[in-house]
Every structure is written in structure tokens, then in C-alpha cells.
Amino acid sequence: MKKIIVFASGSGTNAENIVRFFSESEKARVVLILSNKRDAGVLDRANRLDIDALYFNRRALYRSNLIAKLVKDIAPDLIVLAGFLWKFPENILRDFPNKVINIHPALLPKYGGKGMYGMNVHRAVIANRETESGITIHYVNENYDEGAVIFQSKVAVLPTDSPEEVAEKIHALEYEHFPRVIAQLLEKN
């Protein structure tokens, strides 16, 4: 059974979608959800889904080896960032080369980088009168949103769309594609 660890900072809708996708799988399972926010909704979701979950602070991730050791001990086949907003630590990236992936709510390289997440991205898309947006699933490297692209999917942005309407379209793409791409990556490894 292949093991997936999910890092998340927010409400956890993508994390829940991934957990549910693999809940009946005989090939892979989400074994742990980690969050850098004590009050993140993802921790409540993990509890309801009966998935082990932990909150950690900056010290545990960056200045001690606590989270790195925990991840190493579990030895996941894939680490999935699902709305995780902190820069991912290089020591874990070194220990798990090409095994850390992220999803971004835009067609990278557009609208990537520090501060470009969630509604910030969708507002920028609308402000720049883009005619399309989408999702990018990519490997994580030492820079925000610069890892190799694994998968992209596009959606039309209408002149009448609000940032909230773009967000709904993007969420639909995330829910449809993210678990499937994760499954495909696990098949290859």
C-alpha cells in the first residue's frame, strides 16, 4: 500500500477529496495530514475522516528536525501540498526528490510566486482581463511555483465572471483532476 502525506493550511476541501478518492483504493492511502494552522478546517476534516492529523509551528518545520523526522519515519511515496501556504523546506525536498507535488489555481508560470494563492490569483486574473485560467499540478522545488509542470487544465474566463465565479470553476478542476493525477504518479513509482 502506497502512502500519501498531505500538507494543508486551510479548510481542506482538496485534502478531503483526495482522502475520499483513495479511501477504497487497495493501492494507496492518505496516512497523515499536517497543518501549519492550529485552527485550520483541514484538521476537523481529518478528524471526521478518521485520518491522523497534526498541527505544527514554524520551529517544528524550519528550525528543528521534528517534521522532517516524522515524514522520514513514515516514508511516504508522495507528499501532496493541498493549499499549503508556507515555502516547503529544502531538507524534506532533498530527502524526497520528485515526490513532493503542489496544486496551483492558475496556469503557471502566470500568477505564481509568493503571495499568489487563492482569491489573490483569481482577482489578478480578472484584473488582467484574462480569457482563461486553470490549474497547474507541479513538482515542488526550492522556489514558489517554479517546479516542473506535471499537468494543467484550462477553463474559460468570461468577461462577466467575478473572482468568486472563477474560483468555483478552478475548484471544479481541482476536484476532478488532482486525485487522478496523484494516482497516476503513484502508478509510475
Phi and psi in degrees as GROMACS dihedral restraints (atoms count N, CA, C in turn):
[ dihedral_restraints ]
;  ai    aj    ak    al  type     phi  dphi    fc
    3     4     5     6     1   -79.0    20    10
    4     5     6     7     1   146.1    20    10
    6     7     8     9     1  -111.7    20    10
    7     8     9    10     1   136.8    20    10
    9    10    11    12     1  -119.7    20    10
   10    11    12    13     1   133.2    20    10
   12    13    14    15     1  -110.6    20    10
   13    14    15    16     1   135.0    20    10
   15    16    17    18     1  -112.4    20    10
   16    17    18    19     1   129.9    20    10
   18    19    20    21     1  -105.0    20    10
   19    20    21    22     1   130.9    20    10
   21    22    23    24     1  -147.2    20    10
   22    23    24    25     1   153.1    20    10
   24    25    26    27     1  -116.5    20    10
   25    26    27    28     1   -13.3    20    10
   27    28    29    30     1  -118.8    20    10
   28    29    30    31     1  -140.2    20    10
   30    31    32    33     1   -70.7    20    10
   31    32    33    34     1   -27.7    20    10
   33    34    35    36     1    90.0    20    10
   34    35    36    37     1    22.3    20    10
   36    37    38    39     1   -64.8    20    10
   37    38    39    40     1   -40.7    20    10
   39    40    41    42     1   -67.1    20    10
   40    41    42    43     1   -40.4    20    10
   42    43    44    45     1   -59.9    20    10
   43    44    45    46     1   -45.4    20    10
   45    46    47    48     1   -62.6    20    10
   46    47    48    49     1   -41.7    20    10
   48    49    50    51     1   -60.2    20    10
   49    50    51    52     1   -40.6    20    10
   51    52    53    54     1   -67.6    20    10
   52    53    54    55     1   -45.4    20    10
   54    55    56    57     1   -57.9    20    10
   55    56    57    58     1   -48.0    20    10
   57    58    59    60     1   -64.6    20    10
   58    59    60    61     1   -40.1    20    10
   60    61    62    63     1   -57.6    20    10
   61    62    63    64     1   -42.6    20    10
   63    64    65    66     1   -93.6    20    10
   64    65    66    67     1    -0.4    20    10
   66    67    68    69     1   -63.2    20    10
   67    68    69    70     1   -29.7    20    10
   69    70    71    72     1  -103.1    20    10
   70    71    72    73     1     3.1    20    10
   72    73    74    75     1   -75.2    20    10
   73    74    75    76     1   143.1    20    10
   75    76    77    78     1   -96.3    20    10
   76    77    78    79     1    -0.6    20    10
   78    79    80    81     1  -105.1    20    10
   79    80    81    82     1   -30.1    20    10
   81    82    83    84     1  -152.7    20    10
   82    83    84    85     1   158.8    20    10
   84    85    86    87     1  -154.6    20    10
   85    86    87    88     1   144.4    20    10
   87    88    89    90     1   -77.1    20    10
   88    89    90    91     1   120.7    20    10
   90    91    92    93     1  -103.8    20    10
   91    92    93    94     1   -16.5    20    10
   93    94    95    96     1  -160.4    20    10
   94    95    96    97     1   140.6    20    10
   96    97    98    99     1  -118.4    20    10
   97    98    99   100     1   128.9    20    10
   99   100   101   102     1  -117.5    20    10
  100   101   102   103     1   137.1    20    10
  102   103   104   105     1  -135.2    20    10
  103   104   105   106     1   142.8    20    10
  105   106   107   108     1   -92.1    20    10
  106   107   108   109     1     5.7    20    10
  108   109   110   111     1  -123.1    20    10
  109   110   111   112     1   120.2    20    10
  111   112   113   114     1   -57.4    20    10
  112   113   114   115     1   -36.2    20    10
  114   115   116   117     1  -103.8    20    10
  115   116   117   118     1    19.7    20    10
  117   118   119   120     1   -64.8    20    10
  118   119   120   121     1   136.5    20    10
  120   121   122   123     1   -60.6    20    10
  121   122   123   124     1   -25.2    20    10
  123   124   125   126     1   -60.2    20    10
  124   125   126   127     1   -31.6    20    10
  126   127   128   129     1   -68.7    20    10
  127   128   129   130     1   -38.9    20    10
  129   130   131   132     1   -65.1    20    10
  130   131   132   133     1   -41.9    20    10
  132   133   134   135     1   -61.4    20    10
  133   134   135   136     1   -44.0    20    10
  135   136   137   138     1   -59.4    20    10
  136   137   138   139     1   -41.5    20    10
  138   139   140   141     1   -61.8    20    10
  139   140   141   142     1   -46.5    20    10
  141   142   143   144     1   -63.6    20    10
  142   143   144   145     1   -33.2    20    10
  144   145   146   147     1   -87.7    20    10
  145   146   147   148     1    -0.3    20    10
  147   148   149   150     1    60.7    20    10
  148   149   150   151     1    44.2    20    10
  150   151   152   153     1  -112.4    20    10
  151   152   153   154     1   133.9    20    10
  153   154   155   156     1   -56.9    20    10
  154   155   156   157     1   138.9    20    10
  156   157   158   159     1  -148.4    20    10
  157   158   159   160     1   147.6    20    10
  159   160   161   162     1  -140.7    20    10
  160   161   162   163     1   145.8    20    10
  162   163   164   165     1   -96.8    20    10
  163   164   165   166     1   143.4    20    10
  165   166   167   168     1  -137.7    20    10
  166   167   168   169     1   157.4    20    10
  168   169   170   171     1  -105.4    20    10
  169   170   171   172     1   179.9    20    10
  171   172   173   174     1   -59.2    20    10
  172   173   174   175     1   -40.4    20    10
  174   175   176   177     1   -60.4    20    10
  175   176   177   178     1   -45.2    20    10
  177   178   179   180     1   -62.9    20    10
  178   179   180   181     1   -30.2    20    10
  180   181   182   183     1   -89.2    20    10
  181   182   183   184     1   -41.8    20    10
  183   184   185   186     1  -106.0    20    10
  184   185   186   187     1   -33.0    20    10
  186   187   188   189     1  -108.4    20    10
  187   188   189   190     1   -12.3    20    10
  189   190   191   192     1  -122.6    20    10
  190   191   192   193     1   173.4    20    10
  192   193   194   195     1   -98.3    20    10
  193   194   195   196     1    16.1    20    10
  195   196   197   198     1   -58.3    20    10
  196   197   198   199     1   -55.1    20    10
  198   199   200   201     1   -70.6    20    10
  199   200   201   202     1   -40.6    20    10
  201   202   203   204     1   -59.0    20    10
  202   203   204   205     1   -42.1    20    10
  204   205   206   207     1   -67.1    20    10
  205   206   207   208     1   -42.6    20    10
  207   208   209   210     1   -58.7    20    10
  208   209   210   211     1   -47.6    20    10
  210   211   212   213     1   -63.2    20    10
  211   212   213   214     1   -43.9    20    10
  213   214   215   216     1   -61.3    20    10
  214   215   216   217     1   -41.1    20    10
  216   217   218   219     1   -64.5    20    10
  217   218   219   220     1   -36.0    20    10
  219   220   221   222     1   -75.3    20    10
  220   221   222   223     1   -31.0    20    10
  222   223   224   225     1    53.1    20    10
  223   224   225   226     1    62.3    20    10
  225   226   227   228     1   -69.1    20    10
  226   227   228   229     1   153.0    20    10
  228   229   230   231     1   -80.5    20    10
  229   230   231   232     1   -22.3    20    10
  231   232   233   234     1  -154.1    20    10
  232   233   234   235     1   138.8    20    10
  234   235   236   237     1  -111.3    20    10
  235   236   237   238     1   124.3    20    10
  237   238   239   240     1  -114.7    20    10
  238   239   240   241     1   123.9    20    10
  240   241   242   243     1   -94.1    20    10
  241   242   243   244     1   118.1    20    10
  243   244   245   246     1  -124.5    20    10
  244   245   246   247     1    81.0    20    10
  246   247   248   249     1    79.9    20    10
  247   248   249   250     1    32.4    20    10
  249   250   251   252     1   -92.5    20    10
  250   251   252   253     1   122.4    20    10
  252   253   254   255     1   -98.5    20    10
  253   254   255   256     1    -9.2    20    10
  255   256   257   258     1   -88.1    20    10
  256   257   258   259     1   154.6    20    10
  258   259   260   261     1   -63.8    20    10
  259   260   261   262     1   133.2    20    10
  261   262   263   264     1   -78.9    20    10
  262   263   264   265     1   136.1    20    10
  264   265   266   267     1   -67.4    20    10
  265   266   267   268     1   137.6    20    10
  267   268   269   270     1   -64.1    20    10
  268   269   270   271     1   -31.7    20    10
  270   271   272   273     1   -64.2    20    10
  271   272   273   274     1   -37.2    20    10
  273   274   275   276     1   -72.7    20    10
  274   275   276   277     1   -38.1    20    10
  276   277   278   279     1   -60.0    20    10
  277   278   279   280     1   -40.7    20    10
  279   280   281   282     1   -64.8    20    10
  280   281   282   283     1   -39.5    20    10
  282   283   284   285     1   -72.0    20    10
  283   284   285   286     1   -23.6    20    10
  285   286   287   288     1  -131.2    20    10
  286   287   288   289     1    65.2    20    10
  288   289   290   291     1   -62.9    20    10
  289   290   291   292     1   134.2    20    10
  291   292   293   294     1    56.1    20    10
  292   293   294   295     1    30.5    20    10
  294   295   296   297     1  -128.5    20    10
  295   296   297   298     1    11.1    20    10
  297   298   299   300     1  -119.9    20    10
  298   299   300   301     1   121.9    20    10
  300   301   302   303     1  -125.6    20    10
  301   302   303   304     1   159.1    20    10
  303   304   305   306     1  -137.7    20    10
  304   305   306   307     1   159.3    20    10
  306   307   308   309     1  -118.0    20    10
  307   308   309   310     1   136.5    20    10
  309   310   311   312     1  -122.9    20    10
  310   311   312   313     1   138.1    20    10
  312   313   314   315     1   -85.4    20    10
  313   314   315   316     1    44.3    20    10
  315   316   317   318     1  -160.9    20    10
  316   317   318   319     1   170.9    20    10
  318   319   320   321     1   -90.3    20    10
  319   320   321   322     1    90.6    20    10
  321   322   323   324     1   -58.9    20    10
  322   323   324   325     1   145.7    20    10
  324   325   326   327     1   -84.8    20    10
  325   326   327   328     1    -1.4    20    10
  327   328   329   330     1   -68.4    20    10
  328   329   330   331     1   142.1    20    10
  330   331   332   333     1    58.2    20    10
  331   332   333   334     1    38.6    20    10
  333   334   335   336     1  -111.6    20    10
  334   335   336   337     1   174.6    20    10
  336   337   338   339     1   105.7    20    10
  337   338   339   340     1   177.7    20    10
  339   340   341   342     1   -57.0    20    10
  340   341   342   343     1   132.1    20    10
  342   343   344   345     1    85.7    20    10
  343   344   345   346     1    -9.3    20    10
  345   346   347   348     1   -96.3    20    10
  346   347   348   349     1    90.3    20    10
  348   349   350   351     1  -149.0    20    10
  349   350   351   352     1   158.4    20    10
  351   352   353   354     1    49.2    20    10
  352   353   354   355     1  -133.5    20    10
  354   355   356   357     1   -65.1    20    10
  355   356   357   358     1   -23.4    20    10
  357   358   359   360     1   -57.8    20    10
  358   359   360   361     1   -41.9    20    10
  360   361   362   363     1   -65.8    20    10
  361   362   363   364     1   -48.4    20    10
  363   364   365   366     1   -66.4    20    10
  364   365   366   367     1   -35.8    20    10
  366   367   368   369     1   -64.5    20    10
  367   368   369   370     1   -41.1    20    10
  369   370   371   372     1   -65.4    20    10
  370   371   372   373     1   -40.5    20    10
  372   373   374   375     1   -59.0    20    10
  373   374   375   376     1   -46.7    20    10
  375   376   377   378     1   -66.5    20    10
  376   377   378   379     1   -44.5    20    10
  378   379   380   381     1   -60.7    20    10
  379   380   381   382     1   -32.9    20    10
  381   382   383   384     1   -91.6    20    10
  382   383   384   385     1     7.0    20    10
  384   385   386   387     1    53.9    20    10
  385   386   387   388     1    41.7    20    10
  387   388   389   390     1   -66.2    20    10
  388   389   390   391     1   149.7    20    10
  390   391   392   393     1   -99.1    20    10
  391   392   393   394     1    -8.0    20    10
  393   394   395   396     1  -150.6    20    10
  394   395   396   397     1   157.1    20    10
  396   397   398   399     1  -145.2    20    10
  397   398   399   400     1  -166.1    20    10
  399   400   401   402     1   167.4    20    10
  400   401   402   403     1  -157.9    20    10
  402   403   404   405     1  -123.2    20    10
  403   404   405   406     1   153.1    20    10
  405   406   407   408     1  -130.8    20    10
  406   407   408   409     1   124.4    20    10
  408   409   410   411     1  -102.0    20    10
  409   410   411   412     1   127.2    20    10
  411   412   413   414     1  -145.0    20    10
  412   413   414   415     1   158.3    20    10
  414   415   416   417     1   -70.7    20    10
  415   416   417   418     1   150.6    20    10
  417   418   419   420     1   -95.8    20    10
  418   419   420   421     1   134.6    20    10
  420   421   422   423     1  -125.4    20    10
  421   422   423   424     1  -162.8    20    10
  423   424   425   426     1   -74.3    20    10
  424   425   426   427     1    -7.1    20    10
  426   427   428   429     1  -116.7    20    10
  427   428   429   430     1   145.5    20    10
  429   430   431   432     1   -56.8    20    10
  430   431   432   433     1   123.8    20    10
  432   433   434   435     1    58.4    20    10
  433   434   435   436     1    28.7    20    10
  435   436   437   438     1  -113.5    20    10
  436   437   438   439     1     0.3    20    10
  438   439   440   441     1   -69.4    20    10
  439   440   441   442     1   163.1    20    10
  441   442   443   444     1   -57.9    20    10
  442   443   444   445     1   136.0    20    10
  444   445   446   447     1   -74.3    20    10
  445   446   447   448     1   132.5    20    10
  447   448   449   450     1   -98.5    20    10
  448   449   450   451     1   -42.1    20    10
  450   451   452   453     1  -158.1    20    10
  451   452   453   454     1   142.3    20    10
  453   454   455   456     1  -134.9    20    10
  454   455   456   457     1   148.2    20    10
  456   457   458   459     1  -139.3    20    10
  457   458   459   460     1   138.6    20    10
  459   460   461   462     1  -108.3    20    10
  460   461   462   463     1   157.6    20    10
  462   463   464   465     1  -143.9    20    10
  463   464   465   466     1   145.9    20    10
  465   466   467   468     1   -72.1    20    10
  466   467   468   469     1   141.4    20    10
  468   469   470   471     1  -111.1    20    10
  469   470   471   472     1   118.0    20    10
  471   472   473   474     1   -85.3    20    10
  472   473   474   475     1   152.2    20    10
  474   475   476   477     1   -58.3    20    10
  475   476   477   478     1   -24.2    20    10
  477   478   479   480     1   -91.3    20    10
  478   479   480   481     1    -5.2    20    10
  480   481   482   483     1   -68.2    20    10
  481   482   483   484     1   140.5    20    10
  483   484   485   486     1   -93.3    20    10
  484   485   486   487     1   165.6    20    10
  486   487   488   489     1   -56.7    20    10
  487   488   489   490     1   -35.6    20    10
  489   490   491   492     1   -66.6    20    10
  490   491   492   493     1   -37.9    20    10
  492   493   494   495     1   -68.7    20    10
  493   494   495   496     1   -38.3    20    10
  495   496   497   498     1   -63.2    20    10
  496   497   498   499     1   -42.9    20    10
  498   499   500   501     1   -57.2    20    10
  499   500   501   502     1   -42.5    20    10
  501   502   503   504     1   -61.3    20    10
  502   503   504   505     1   -43.3    20    10
  504   505   506   507     1   -63.7    20    10
  505   506   507   508     1   -41.1    20    10
  507   508   509   510     1   -66.2    20    10
  508   509   510   511     1   -43.9    20    10
  510   511   512   513     1   -58.5    20    10
  511   512   513   514     1   -40.3    20    10
  513   514   515   516     1   -60.3    20    10
  514   515   516   517     1   -42.2    20    10
  516   517   518   519     1   -64.2    20    10
  517   518   519   520     1   -42.5    20    10
  519   520   521   522     1   -59.3    20    10
  520   521   522   523     1   -48.7    20    10
  522   523   524   525     1   -64.0    20    10
  523   524   525   526     1   -37.0    20    10
  525   526   527   528     1   -71.0    20    10
  526   527   528   529     1   -44.3    20    10
  528   529   530   531     1  -100.6    20    10
  529   530   531   532     1   -33.7    20    10
  531   532   533   534     1   -58.7    20    10
  532   533   534   535     1   -51.8    20    10
  534   535   536   537     1   -61.3    20    10
  535   536   537   538     1   -38.1    20    10
  537   538   539   540     1   -64.9    20    10
  538   539   540   541     1   -41.9    20    10
  540   541   542   543     1   -66.9    20    10
  541   542   543   544     1   -38.8    20    10
  543   544   545   546     1   -58.8    20    10
  544   545   546   547     1   -47.2    20    10
  546   547   548   549     1   -59.6    20    10
  547   548   549   550     1   -42.3    20    10
  549   550   551   552     1   -63.9    20    10
  550   551   552   553     1   -41.1    20    10
  552   553   554   555     1   -64.3    20    10
  553   554   555   556     1   -40.1    20    10
  555   556   557   558     1   -66.5    20    10
  556   557   558   559     1   -32.7    20    10
  558   559   560   561     1   -63.6    20    10
  559   560   561   562     1   -36.3    20    10
  561   562   563   564     1   -73.7    20    10
  562   563   564   565     1   -28.8    20    10
